[in-house]
């Protein structure tokens, strides 16, 4: 178990920020849900606090709203006696709450071993399955306050091909088996820093009304390969 950062310390540092004051207890509630499902993450970090302080108020409010909806979905399923490790159960409930649906039966390609992510048409993530946090060495606030490309590194060619294939799936409005090469993904500055084998599986368009695109669902298989200390020079072998 990682060392607890603590809501009290973070609150002291940000007591002048009313949005964060509202967000921190929700992060703590989610942290407890993760612990009940045998996973654990920090609430905040020094880098997360610095990044949060520089965010525009609109971005902070958006982060609070998005996370609040995600937490509500998780807590509703927990109260119903459904495990958050039931990928289909959590995803189906979250899509229903977001007024999104797929034309394809999601159970035909989603497993509990996949990591599932949902993005809106602006490519902003609005959902991730709980098993993501088994492999995440960043804090919850890092994930809300910092951009993906700041947190993670992969070959630019892989990122470019990924976006092309996601857009192809959206243009066709059909489930697409992705052909993106299996590749390495690494955390840039977490402690410890993880290196992962990343294998995209499917991209499934999502709709907000018949014929109206609302976003897309990605499924992935991810395996942790190595963990490095922040100053470990062997981490540079990916470059």
C-alpha beads as a LAMMPS data file, in Angstrom:
LAMMPS data file: protein, C-alpha beads

239 atoms
238 bonds

1 atom types
1 bond types

-500.0 500.0 xlo xhi
-500.0 500.0 ylo yhi
-500.0 500.0 zlo zhi

Masses

1 110.0

Atoms # bond

1 1 1 0.000 0.000 0.000
2 1 1 1.299 3.433 -0.910
3 1 1 1.836 5.997 1.817
4 1 1 -1.365 7.967 2.464
5 1 1 -1.184 11.589 1.398
6 1 1 -4.347 12.586 3.213
7 1 1 -7.256 14.907 2.697
8 1 1 -6.350 17.057 5.707
9 1 1 -2.915 18.011 4.386
10 1 1 -4.274 18.737 0.919
11 1 1 -7.139 20.753 2.369
12 1 1 -4.702 22.881 4.343
13 1 1 -2.763 23.644 1.180
14 1 1 -5.882 24.526 -0.811
15 1 1 -8.322 25.901 1.749
16 1 1 -8.721 29.062 -0.363
17 1 1 -9.914 27.020 -3.356
18 1 1 -13.656 26.279 -2.955
19 1 1 -13.793 23.860 -5.895
20 1 1 -10.964 21.757 -4.523
21 1 1 -12.515 21.950 -1.069
22 1 1 -15.581 20.253 -2.568
23 1 1 -13.539 17.814 -4.655
24 1 1 -11.182 16.445 -1.988
25 1 1 -13.798 14.581 0.092
26 1 1 -15.079 12.988 -3.112
27 1 1 -11.572 11.833 -3.975
28 1 1 -11.350 10.318 -0.492
29 1 1 -14.680 8.501 -0.965
30 1 1 -13.464 7.084 -4.254
31 1 1 -10.155 6.074 -2.719
32 1 1 -12.101 4.087 -0.125
33 1 1 -14.174 2.416 -2.858
34 1 1 -10.962 1.368 -4.579
35 1 1 -9.600 -0.076 -1.345
36 1 1 -12.790 -2.104 -0.964
37 1 1 -12.008 -3.539 -4.394
38 1 1 -8.342 -4.327 -3.600
39 1 1 -6.825 -1.301 -5.307
40 1 1 -5.257 1.838 -3.891
41 1 1 -4.131 5.240 -5.151
42 1 1 -2.926 8.450 -3.576
43 1 1 -5.334 11.381 -3.387
44 1 1 -2.884 14.072 -4.478
45 1 1 0.782 14.847 -5.165
46 1 1 3.020 17.893 -5.288
47 1 1 2.865 17.960 -9.104
48 1 1 -0.916 17.589 -9.026
49 1 1 -1.295 20.460 -6.557
50 1 1 0.869 22.718 -8.723
51 1 1 -1.024 21.796 -11.887
52 1 1 -4.405 22.285 -10.215
53 1 1 -3.469 25.758 -9.004
54 1 1 -2.745 26.835 -12.580
55 1 1 -6.012 25.541 -14.058
56 1 1 -8.693 28.036 -15.166
57 1 1 -11.781 28.041 -12.989
58 1 1 -13.863 26.573 -15.818
59 1 1 -11.481 23.608 -16.103
60 1 1 -11.622 23.053 -12.338
61 1 1 -15.409 23.124 -12.393
62 1 1 -15.430 20.681 -15.308
63 1 1 -13.119 18.297 -13.474
64 1 1 -15.327 18.454 -10.383
65 1 1 -18.485 17.831 -12.376
66 1 1 -17.068 14.936 -14.365
67 1 1 -15.565 13.212 -11.351
68 1 1 -18.732 13.740 -9.305
69 1 1 -20.786 11.928 -11.955
70 1 1 -18.260 9.093 -12.116
71 1 1 -18.251 8.729 -8.324
72 1 1 -22.054 8.719 -8.197
73 1 1 -22.156 5.912 -10.760
74 1 1 -19.672 3.863 -8.742
75 1 1 -21.499 4.417 -5.470
76 1 1 -24.881 3.559 -7.006
77 1 1 -23.560 0.218 -8.260
78 1 1 -21.919 -0.501 -4.913
79 1 1 -25.216 0.138 -3.101
80 1 1 -26.898 -2.236 -5.555
81 1 1 -24.422 -4.968 -4.591
82 1 1 -22.640 -4.983 -7.972
83 1 1 -18.854 -5.185 -7.953
84 1 1 -17.037 -2.296 -9.576
85 1 1 -14.846 -4.974 -11.145
86 1 1 -17.815 -5.965 -13.283
87 1 1 -16.685 -3.987 -16.321
88 1 1 -19.925 -4.420 -18.206
89 1 1 -22.105 -3.541 -15.222
90 1 1 -20.220 -0.333 -14.412
91 1 1 -19.889 0.711 -18.057
92 1 1 -23.528 0.015 -18.918
93 1 1 -24.723 1.998 -15.913
94 1 1 -22.372 4.888 -16.700
95 1 1 -23.439 5.025 -20.357
96 1 1 -27.096 5.041 -19.354
97 1 1 -26.477 7.917 -16.949
98 1 1 -24.629 9.818 -19.710
99 1 1 -27.425 9.144 -22.237
100 1 1 -25.040 7.256 -24.532
101 1 1 -25.537 3.898 -26.222
102 1 1 -23.767 1.549 -28.616
103 1 1 -25.313 -0.169 -31.620
104 1 1 -23.212 -3.271 -30.920
105 1 1 -23.722 -5.467 -27.856
106 1 1 -20.783 -4.376 -25.700
107 1 1 -20.652 -7.791 -24.039
108 1 1 -19.531 -9.279 -27.363
109 1 1 -16.101 -7.630 -27.099
110 1 1 -15.631 -6.375 -23.514
111 1 1 -14.159 -8.583 -20.782
112 1 1 -13.296 -7.963 -17.149
113 1 1 -9.628 -8.216 -18.125
114 1 1 -9.896 -5.279 -20.542
115 1 1 -9.414 -1.695 -19.489
116 1 1 -12.359 0.288 -20.858
117 1 1 -12.361 4.026 -21.517
118 1 1 -15.052 6.346 -22.869
119 1 1 -14.294 9.639 -24.619
120 1 1 -16.559 12.379 -25.870
121 1 1 -16.214 13.824 -29.371
122 1 1 -13.619 16.314 -28.077
123 1 1 -11.492 13.280 -27.069
124 1 1 -11.955 14.084 -23.371
125 1 1 -12.176 10.999 -21.188
126 1 1 -15.434 10.673 -19.259
127 1 1 -15.113 7.076 -18.007
128 1 1 -12.460 4.504 -17.166
129 1 1 -12.884 1.054 -15.698
130 1 1 -11.698 0.382 -12.159
131 1 1 -8.899 -1.976 -13.204
132 1 1 -7.058 1.011 -14.675
133 1 1 -6.203 2.033 -11.115
134 1 1 -4.454 -1.297 -10.483
135 1 1 -1.788 -0.091 -12.916
136 1 1 -1.730 3.622 -12.137
137 1 1 1.060 5.154 -10.055
138 1 1 -0.317 8.690 -10.269
139 1 1 -2.649 10.265 -7.748
140 1 1 -6.330 10.913 -8.406
141 1 1 -5.720 14.649 -8.566
142 1 1 -2.919 14.114 -11.105
143 1 1 -5.425 12.430 -13.403
144 1 1 -7.848 15.345 -13.089
145 1 1 -5.396 18.242 -13.204
146 1 1 -2.789 17.157 -15.753
147 1 1 -3.033 16.325 -19.457
148 1 1 -2.536 12.725 -20.617
149 1 1 0.566 13.612 -22.664
150 1 1 2.119 15.182 -19.559
151 1 1 1.549 12.017 -17.536
152 1 1 2.390 9.364 -20.116
153 1 1 4.790 8.815 -22.991
154 1 1 4.534 6.593 -26.061
155 1 1 5.942 6.810 -29.578
156 1 1 4.375 9.682 -31.505
157 1 1 3.792 7.344 -34.452
158 1 1 1.585 5.157 -32.250
159 1 1 -0.412 8.165 -31.057
160 1 1 -0.900 9.359 -34.622
161 1 1 -2.066 5.951 -35.854
162 1 1 -4.363 5.635 -32.844
163 1 1 -6.164 8.883 -33.640
164 1 1 -6.510 7.900 -37.309
165 1 1 -8.129 4.601 -36.398
166 1 1 -10.429 6.137 -33.783
167 1 1 -11.646 8.645 -36.381
168 1 1 -12.128 5.847 -38.931
169 1 1 -14.384 4.052 -36.456
170 1 1 -16.380 7.226 -35.876
171 1 1 -16.661 7.923 -39.602
172 1 1 -17.898 4.390 -40.298
173 1 1 -20.107 4.403 -37.190
174 1 1 -19.210 0.754 -36.737
175 1 1 -17.239 -1.271 -34.202
176 1 1 -13.607 -1.422 -35.325
177 1 1 -10.992 -4.010 -34.379
178 1 1 -7.949 -1.785 -33.967
179 1 1 -4.679 -2.635 -35.743
180 1 1 -2.443 -0.317 -33.717
181 1 1 0.829 -2.128 -32.891
182 1 1 1.373 -3.462 -29.412
183 1 1 3.694 -0.917 -27.837
184 1 1 5.294 0.388 -24.663
185 1 1 3.665 3.107 -22.591
186 1 1 5.501 4.719 -19.697
187 1 1 4.648 7.060 -16.862
188 1 1 6.763 10.204 -17.033
189 1 1 7.095 11.324 -13.408
190 1 1 5.058 9.165 -11.053
191 1 1 6.741 7.525 -8.066
192 1 1 7.338 4.701 -8.845
193 1 1 7.196 5.016 -12.626
194 1 1 5.595 2.168 -14.513
195 1 1 6.352 0.730 -17.945
196 1 1 3.450 -1.074 -19.594
197 1 1 2.748 -3.325 -22.552
198 1 1 -0.221 -1.655 -24.213
199 1 1 -2.490 -3.447 -26.686
200 1 1 -5.498 -1.587 -28.123
201 1 1 -8.436 -3.912 -28.846
202 1 1 -11.644 -2.259 -30.078
203 1 1 -13.095 1.172 -30.784
204 1 1 -16.882 1.352 -30.579
205 1 1 -18.803 4.502 -31.603
206 1 1 -21.362 5.714 -29.068
207 1 1 -24.548 7.620 -29.838
208 1 1 -26.551 10.219 -27.916
209 1 1 -29.624 9.727 -30.167
210 1 1 -30.354 7.599 -33.252
211 1 1 -27.820 8.659 -35.870
212 1 1 -26.162 11.226 -33.579
213 1 1 -22.589 10.465 -32.497
214 1 1 -21.807 11.219 -28.872
215 1 1 -18.382 9.679 -28.281
216 1 1 -16.528 6.384 -28.429
217 1 1 -15.525 3.444 -26.268
218 1 1 -12.017 1.966 -26.278
219 1 1 -10.971 -1.400 -24.890
220 1 1 -7.338 -2.264 -24.170
221 1 1 -5.199 -4.991 -22.675
222 1 1 -2.447 -3.554 -20.489
223 1 1 0.310 -5.388 -18.595
224 1 1 2.827 -3.831 -16.229
225 1 1 6.378 -4.754 -17.245
226 1 1 8.642 -2.741 -14.945
227 1 1 8.623 -0.263 -12.078
228 1 1 11.399 2.298 -11.779
229 1 1 12.376 4.855 -9.182
230 1 1 12.149 8.480 -10.374
231 1 1 15.913 8.853 -10.865
232 1 1 16.561 5.417 -12.351
233 1 1 18.594 5.946 -15.529
234 1 1 17.529 2.567 -16.930
235 1 1 14.157 4.179 -17.542
236 1 1 15.693 5.883 -20.585
237 1 1 15.855 2.639 -22.571
238 1 1 12.474 3.524 -24.123
239 1 1 13.846 6.615 -25.807

Bonds

1 1 1 2
2 1 2 3
3 1 3 4
4 1 4 5
5 1 5 6
6 1 6 7
7 1 7 8
8 1 8 9
9 1 9 10
10 1 10 11
11 1 11 12
12 1 12 13
13 1 13 14
14 1 14 15
15 1 15 16
16 1 16 17
17 1 17 18
18 1 18 19
19 1 19 20
20 1 20 21
21 1 21 22
22 1 22 23
23 1 23 24
24 1 24 25
25 1 25 26
26 1 26 27
27 1 27 28
28 1 28 29
29 1 29 30
30 1 30 31
31 1 31 32
32 1 32 33
33 1 33 34
34 1 34 35
35 1 35 36
36 1 36 37
37 1 37 38
38 1 38 39
39 1 39 40
40 1 40 41
41 1 41 42
42 1 42 43
43 1 43 44
44 1 44 45
45 1 45 46
46 1 46 47
47 1 47 48
48 1 48 49
49 1 49 50
50 1 50 51
51 1 51 52
52 1 52 53
53 1 53 54
54 1 54 55
55 1 55 56
56 1 56 57
57 1 57 58
58 1 58 59
59 1 59 60
60 1 60 61
61 1 61 62
62 1 62 63
63 1 63 64
64 1 64 65
65 1 65 66
66 1 66 67
67 1 67 68
68 1 68 69
69 1 69 70
70 1 70 71
71 1 71 72
72 1 72 73
73 1 73 74
74 1 74 75
75 1 75 76
76 1 76 77
77 1 77 78
78 1 78 79
79 1 79 80
80 1 80 81
81 1 81 82
82 1 82 83
83 1 83 84
84 1 84 85
85 1 85 86
86 1 86 87
87 1 87 88
88 1 88 89
89 1 89 90
90 1 90 91
91 1 91 92
92 1 92 93
93 1 93 94
94 1 94 95
95 1 95 96
96 1 96 97
97 1 97 98
98 1 98 99
99 1 99 100
100 1 100 101
101 1 101 102
102 1 102 103
103 1 103 104
104 1 104 105
105 1 105 106
106 1 106 107
107 1 107 108
108 1 108 109
109 1 109 110
110 1 110 111
111 1 111 112
112 1 112 113
113 1 113 114
114 1 114 115
115 1 115 116
116 1 116 117
117 1 117 118
118 1 118 119
119 1 119 120
120 1 120 121
121 1 121 122
122 1 122 123
123 1 123 124
124 1 124 125
125 1 125 126
126 1 126 127
127 1 127 128
128 1 128 129
129 1 129 130
130 1 130 131
131 1 131 132
132 1 132 133
133 1 133 134
134 1 134 135
135 1 135 136
136 1 136 137
137 1 137 138
138 1 138 139
139 1 139 140
140 1 140 141
141 1 141 142
142 1 142 143
143 1 143 144
144 1 144 145
145 1 145 146
146 1 146 147
147 1 147 148
148 1 148 149
149 1 149 150
150 1 150 151
151 1 151 152
152 1 152 153
153 1 153 154
154 1 154 155
155 1 155 156
156 1 156 157
157 1 157 158
158 1 158 159
159 1 159 160
160 1 160 161
161 1 161 162
162 1 162 163
163 1 163 164
164 1 164 165
165 1 165 166
166 1 166 167
167 1 167 168
168 1 168 169
169 1 169 170
170 1 170 171
171 1 171 172
172 1 172 173
173 1 173 174
174 1 174 175
175 1 175 176
176 1 176 177
177 1 177 178
178 1 178 179
179 1 179 180
180 1 180 181
181 1 181 182
182 1 182 183
183 1 183 184
184 1 184 185
185 1 185 186
186 1 186 187
187 1 187 188
188 1 188 189
189 1 189 190
190 1 190 191
191 1 191 192
192 1 192 193
193 1 193 194
194 1 194 195
195 1 195 196
196 1 196 197
197 1 197 198
198 1 198 199
199 1 199 200
200 1 200 201
201 1 201 202
202 1 202 203
203 1 203 204
204 1 204 205
205 1 205 206
206 1 206 207
207 1 207 208
208 1 208 209
209 1 209 210
210 1 210 211
211 1 211 212
212 1 212 213
213 1 213 214
214 1 214 215
215 1 215 216
216 1 216 217
217 1 217 218
218 1 218 219
219 1 219 220
220 1 220 221
221 1 221 222
222 1 222 223
223 1 223 224
224 1 224 225
225 1 225 226
226 1 226 227
227 1 227 228
228 1 228 229
229 1 229 230
230 1 230 231
231 1 231 232
232 1 232 233
233 1 233 234
234 1 234 235
235 1 235 236
236 1 236 237
237 1 237 238
238 1 238 239
